[in-house]
Amino acid sequence: MFRFLATRILAAIPVLLILSVVTFGIIKAQPGDYADYLKAMLMSQGNVSDADAQKQADAYRATHGLNDPLPVQYVNWVKGIVTRWDFGQSLYYNRPVGEVVSERMSRTLLLALTCHILASVCGITLGIVAATRQYSWVDTLFGIVSFLGMTIPRFLLAIIIIYILAFRLNVQEIGSFFSAKYGGAAWSWDKFVDLVQHIWPVVFIATFGGLAYNMRVMRANLLDVLNAQYVETARAKGLPQSAVILKHAVPNALHPLIAYQGVVLPYMLTGEIEAAIVFGLPTVGPAIVGSLGVGDVWVTATFMLVIAATLLIGNIISDVLLALLDPRVRLSGTA
């Protein structure tokens, strides 16, 4: 198993490198940079003339290496990451990019993992219930729920929830993790409840889509497995229906869902990002949009690189889980 895992990790390194090149190129392809944003701020808020603002912008580019060719900027960025674990200096926040990313990424990953666990547990459970009650009203109801979860845009669902909270329920504090009185307070049960009251819409939106996918896949695969010959043999032996389903059918129906874990974490991240942008939560989503708007390329590139890394990590985890569940999936002679 160690060789199997090492092979997967080594194979992921060149993929991550290619993704970093593509990501950096796309980000730098947009017109303008942070010096242009600085020039606009000097002219609009500092009453500086166009010529003087341009001089300061040019000086800023020269000082911070923004005039270097694109390959040189990329190599310097990657070199800092590899040799010093330095992702650069945020031009907008005037802080190390690592601090900006770690501060927001930890919150985002916690939300994404929470959504993933809820979507997996609820989706698989509902899929089993729907498959064992095929064509019943329960199956129909769950089918409608899964259809809505996979078709309703997450940003639209976020807007609807904000409208209900703000204009119908008169909720005042939207766009933060805590109420004002709990902002700097020590952790307590009341603070945890306050956190849940603030983040439940984002968790619900991101979970809803993942739950729908898990439920549909689990239902379809379990129906196929229930018609397999070995399941009929288990029934013929007189095993209880619950044992036939949970012990013999469900483990084999889980294979596609385990393989799906390779992309589920980035999916949950994007779901959280969309909802967080609408709600204005201080997570990765608003930070990416904000850094793109001002041309803070190092923050944007690092965020996108981390999201790409989660995709690769998710694929490695799914490969390991599949290898543990079914030895036939393992690479020959490596596990």
Secondary structure, 3 states (H helix, E strand, C coil): CHHHHHHHHHHHHHHHHHHHHHHHHHHHHCCCCHHHHHHHHHHHHCCCCHHHHHHHHHHHHHHCCCCCCHHHHHHHHHHHHHHHCCCCECCCCCCEHHHHHHHHHHHHHHHHHHHHHHHHHHHHHHHHHHHHCCCCHHHHHHHHHHHHHHHCCHHHHHHHHHHHHHHHCCCCCCCCCCCHHHCCCCCCHHHHHHHHHHHHHHHHHHHHHHHHHHHHHHHHHHHHHHCCHHHHHHHHCCCCHHHHHHHHHHHHHCHHHHHHHHHHHHHHHHHHHHHHHHHCCCCHHHHHHHHHHHCCHHHHHHHHHHHHHHHHHHHHHHHHHHHHHCHHHCCCCCC
